[in-house]
Amino acid sequence: MDENEWASTMETRERDACIDAARHKQQPQGNGICIDCLEAVEPERHTAQRCISCQQDEDKRQKQRYGTRL
């Protein structure tokens, strides 16, 4: 196995590992309580970590900090 073949194999393995990690990445789950204001999260957003008001505030902070929401 020459260097180019070895490098190609390593890149393929790394790519496959990254794809698998992204597919199986666990999304943050909320418990029904907003992490910012500790109020109950809206029932239709039961898996969200923040209530709508606090999420909008967080989006605004992210936009000011990074120029866009991450």
Backbone as JSON Lines, residues from 0, in Angstrom:
{"i":0,"aa":"M","n":[0.86,-1.18,0.0],"ca":[0.0,0.0,0.0],"c":[0.9,1.24,0.0]}
{"i":1,"aa":"D","n":[0.75,2.06,-1.02],"ca":[1.58,3.26,-1.1],"c":[0.98,4.39,-0.26]}
{"i":2,"aa":"E","n":[1.68,5.49,-0.17],"ca":[1.26,6.61,0.69],"c":[-0.08,7.2,0.27]}
{"i":3,"aa":"N","n":[-0.3,7.36,-1.02],"ca":[-1.55,7.94,-1.51],"c":[-2.74,7.06,-1.17]}
{"i":4,"aa":"E","n":[-2.57,5.78,-1.35],"ca":[-3.64,4.83,-1.04],"c":[-3.94,4.84,0.46]}
{"i":5,"aa":"W","n":[-2.88,4.87,1.26],"ca":[-3.04,4.9,2.72],"c":[-3.76,6.18,3.14]}
{"i":6,"aa":"A","n":[-3.37,7.33,2.57],"ca":[-4.0,8.6,2.9],"c":[-5.47,8.61,2.49]}
{"i":7,"aa":"S","n":[-5.77,8.06,1.35],"ca":[-7.15,7.98,0.88],"c":[-7.99,7.12,1.82]}
{"i":8,"aa":"T","n":[-7.44,6.01,2.24],"ca":[-8.14,5.13,3.18],"c":[-8.39,5.83,4.5]}
{"i":9,"aa":"M","n":[-7.39,6.55,5.0],"ca":[-7.54,7.26,6.27],"c":[-8.6,8.37,6.15]}
{"i":10,"aa":"E","n":[-8.61,9.09,5.05],"ca":[-9.6,10.15,4.84],"c":[-11.01,9.55,4.79]}
{"i":11,"aa":"T","n":[-11.15,8.43,4.13],"ca":[-12.45,7.77,4.04],"c":[-12.92,7.32,5.41]}
{"i":12,"aa":"R","n":[-12.02,6.75,6.2],"ca":[-12.38,6.32,7.56],"c":[-12.8,7.51,8.42]}
{"i":13,"aa":"E","n":[-12.03,8.59,8.35],"ca":[-12.34,9.77,9.14],"c":[-13.68,10.37,8.72]}
{"i":14,"aa":"R","n":[-13.92,10.43,7.42],"ca":[-15.19,10.95,6.89],"c":[-16.36,10.1,7.38]}
{"i":15,"aa":"D","n":[-16.22,8.78,7.28],"ca":[-17.29,7.89,7.72],"c":[-17.55,8.03,9.22]}
{"i":16,"aa":"A","n":[-16.48,8.19,10.0],"ca":[-16.64,8.37,11.44],"c":[-17.37,9.67,11.77]}
{"i":17,"aa":"C","n":[-17.06,10.73,11.04],"ca":[-17.74,12.02,11.26],"c":[-19.21,11.94,10.88]}
{"i":18,"aa":"I","n":[-19.51,11.27,9.79],"ca":[-20.9,11.12,9.37],"c":[-21.68,10.3,10.39]}
{"i":19,"aa":"D","n":[-21.1,9.2,10.87],"ca":[-21.77,8.38,11.88],"c":[-22.0,9.17,13.16]}
{"i":20,"aa":"A","n":[-21.02,9.96,13.57],"ca":[-21.16,10.76,14.79],"c":[-22.27,11.79,14.63]}
{"i":21,"aa":"A","n":[-22.36,12.41,13.45],"ca":[-23.39,13.41,13.21],"c":[-24.78,12.78,13.18]}
{"i":22,"aa":"R","n":[-24.88,11.6,12.63],"ca":[-26.18,10.92,12.55],"c":[-26.68,10.48,13.92]}
{"i":23,"aa":"H","n":[-25.76,10.13,14.79],"ca":[-26.14,9.61,16.1],"c":[-26.0,10.63,17.22]}
{"i":24,"aa":"K","n":[-25.77,11.89,16.83],"ca":[-25.62,12.95,17.82],"c":[-26.94,13.17,18.54]}
{"i":25,"aa":"Q","n":[-26.89,13.2,19.84],"ca":[-28.1,13.38,20.61],"c":[-28.41,14.87,20.74]}
{"i":26,"aa":"Q","n":[-29.62,15.22,20.42],"ca":[-30.05,16.61,20.55],"c":[-30.37,16.9,22.01]}
{"i":27,"aa":"P","n":[-30.08,18.12,22.45],"ca":[-30.4,18.47,23.82],"c":[-31.9,18.37,24.06]}
{"i":28,"aa":"Q","n":[-32.26,17.77,25.17],"ca":[-33.67,17.59,25.52],"c":[-34.0,18.44,26.74]}
{"i":29,"aa":"G","n":[-35.11,19.14,26.67],"ca":[-35.56,19.93,27.81],"c":[-36.4,19.09,28.75]}
{"i":30,"aa":"N","n":[-36.62,19.61,29.93],"ca":[-37.43,18.9,30.92],"c":[-38.74,19.63,31.22]}
{"i":31,"aa":"G","n":[-39.09,20.6,30.37],"ca":[-40.32,21.35,30.59],"c":[-40.13,22.63,31.37]}
{"i":32,"aa":"I","n":[-38.9,22.9,31.81],"ca":[-38.57,24.11,32.56],"c":[-37.51,24.88,31.77]}
{"i":33,"aa":"C","n":[-37.76,26.16,31.57],"ca":[-36.82,27.01,30.84],"c":[-35.51,27.13,31.62]}
{"i":34,"aa":"I","n":[-34.38,26.99,30.92],"ca":[-33.08,27.05,31.59],"c":[-32.68,28.47,31.95]}
{"i":35,"aa":"D","n":[-33.37,29.48,31.39],"ca":[-33.03,30.86,31.68],"c":[-33.92,31.46,32.77]}
{"i":36,"aa":"C","n":[-35.23,31.36,32.6],"ca":[-36.14,32.03,33.55],"c":[-36.8,31.06,34.52]}
{"i":37,"aa":"L","n":[-36.58,29.77,34.36],"ca":[-37.12,28.72,35.22],"c":[-38.65,28.67,35.24]}
{"i":38,"aa":"E","n":[-39.27,29.22,34.19],"ca":[-40.72,29.12,34.02],"c":[-41.02,27.85,33.22]}
{"i":39,"aa":"A","n":[-42.28,27.45,33.23],"ca":[-42.69,26.28,32.45],"c":[-42.59,26.6,30.95]}
{"i":40,"aa":"V","n":[-42.07,25.64,30.21],"ca":[-41.98,25.78,28.75],"c":[-43.34,25.44,28.17]}
{"i":41,"aa":"E","n":[-43.71,26.1,27.08],"ca":[-44.99,25.88,26.43],"c":[-45.19,24.4,26.1]}
{"i":42,"aa":"P","n":[-46.39,23.88,26.28],"ca":[-46.63,22.44,26.07],"c":[-46.24,21.94,24.67]}
{"i":43,"aa":"E","n":[-46.43,22.77,23.65],"ca":[-46.08,22.33,22.3],"c":[-44.57,22.31,22.07]}
{"i":44,"aa":"R","n":[-43.8,22.86,23.0],"ca":[-42.33,22.89,22.91],"c":[-41.73,22.06,24.04]}
{"i":45,"aa":"H","n":[-42.33,20.94,24.35],"ca":[-41.93,20.15,25.52],"c":[-40.48,19.66,25.48]}
{"i":46,"aa":"T","n":[-39.87,19.58,24.31],"ca":[-38.47,19.14,24.24],"c":[-37.5,20.32,24.17]}
{"i":47,"aa":"A","n":[-38.02,21.55,24.13],"ca":[-37.16,22.73,24.04],"c":[-36.54,23.04,25.4]}
{"i":48,"aa":"Q","n":[-35.37,23.62,25.39],"ca":[-34.7,23.99,26.62],"c":[-35.11,25.36,27.12]}
{"i":49,"aa":"R","n":[-35.66,26.19,26.22],"ca":[-36.05,27.55,26.6],"c":[-37.48,27.82,26.18]}
{"i":50,"aa":"C","n":[-38.16,28.73,26.92],"ca":[-39.48,29.18,26.49],"c":[-39.29,30.08,25.27]}
{"i":51,"aa":"I","n":[-40.38,30.41,24.6],"ca":[-40.3,31.19,23.36],"c":[-39.63,32.54,23.6]}
{"i":52,"aa":"S","n":[-39.99,33.22,24.67],"ca":[-39.43,34.54,24.96],"c":[-37.91,34.46,25.17]}
{"i":53,"aa":"C","n":[-37.48,33.52,26.0],"ca":[-36.05,33.37,26.26],"c":[-35.3,32.89,25.02]}
{"i":54,"aa":"Q","n":[-35.93,32.05,24.19],"ca":[-35.3,31.59,22.95],"c":[-35.09,32.76,22.0]}
{"i":55,"aa":"Q","n":[-36.07,33.66,21.92],"ca":[-35.91,34.83,21.08],"c":[-34.78,35.72,21.58]}
{"i":56,"aa":"D","n":[-34.69,35.87,22.92],"ca":[-33.59,36.65,23.5],"c":[-32.24,35.99,23.19]}
{"i":57,"aa":"E","n":[-32.17,34.68,23.3],"ca":[-30.94,33.95,23.02],"c":[-30.56,34.09,21.55]}
{"i":58,"aa":"D","n":[-31.55,33.99,20.66],"ca":[-31.28,34.17,19.23],"c":[-30.71,35.56,18.95]}
{"i":59,"aa":"K","n":[-31.27,36.57,19.62],"ca":[-30.79,37.94,19.44],"c":[-29.35,38.08,19.94]}
{"i":60,"aa":"R","n":[-29.06,37.48,21.11],"ca":[-27.69,37.52,21.64],"c":[-26.72,36.83,20.69]}
{"i":61,"aa":"Q","n":[-27.12,35.66,20.16],"ca":[-26.25,34.93,19.23],"c":[-26.01,35.74,17.96]}
{"i":62,"aa":"K","n":[-27.05,36.4,17.48],"ca":[-26.91,37.18,16.26],"c":[-25.97,38.37,16.5]}
{"i":63,"aa":"Q","n":[-26.09,39.01,17.66],"ca":[-25.21,40.13,17.97],"c":[-23.77,39.67,18.16]}
{"i":64,"aa":"R","n":[-23.6,38.51,18.79],"ca":[-22.27,38.01,19.09],"c":[-21.56,37.48,17.85]}
{"i":65,"aa":"Y","n":[-22.27,36.69,17.06],"ca":[-21.62,36.01,15.94],"c":[-22.08,36.48,14.57]}
{"i":66,"aa":"G","n":[-23.06,37.36,14.53],"ca":[-23.55,37.84,13.25],"c":[-24.63,36.97,12.66]}
{"i":67,"aa":"T","n":[-24.84,35.81,13.24],"ca":[-25.91,34.9,12.78],"c":[-26.18,33.9,13.87]}
{"i":68,"aa":"R","n":[-27.32,33.27,13.8],"ca":[-27.65,32.24,14.78],"c":[-26.9,30.97,14.44]}
{"i":69,"aa":"L","n":[-26.33,30.34,15.42],"ca":[-25.58,29.1,15.17],"c":[-26.49,27.93,15.1]}
